Amino acid sequence: MEFVVREMEHLTGLDHFGEYLSKMLTLDAFFLNEDRHTHNIAVLMDDMGEFHECPFFDHGAGLLSDTTMDYPMEISLEKLLGTVHAKTFCSDFDQQLDMAEELYGQQIRFYFTRKDIETLLEQEKNYPQKVKERVGRILLNQMRKYEYLF
């Protein structure tokens, strides 16, 4: 992680890339985005040749969203949570997040509540109720697990 940050800062001239990476890895851990590999960490270059942090992207593998192959609805959430893995610097989300926070500090605080989650899921009209319930359970689990982020 330190090598990647050091090289990104050297190659791009960006300061505080470690803090940016810590934010990204916090979001990935919270939302269980297992698709954060090095091709999904990017910077942008403007017309003047200056680099900027890229908005975070590619969260499609979060929240155990592959319900047809990797995370079938028939398998208990508890069992599935034990099978999801990070990919960026190690396979354990918690270890990866601990490493990032130790090196670059805690960079994100969340300000949503259980009620906010319930409201958003009630308003969502495109997913089956069973999927929305599972998403709600995942988010509540993650809120308990990462309580210090709230």
Secondary structure, 3 states (H helix, E strand, C coil): CHHHHHHHHHHHCCCCHHHHHHHHHHHHHHHCCCCCCHHHCCEEECCCCCEEECCCCCCCCCCCCCCCCCCCCCCCHHHHHCCCCCCCCCCCHHHHHHHHHHHHCCCCCCCCCHHHHHHHHHHCCCCCHHHHHHHHHHHHHHHHHCHHHC
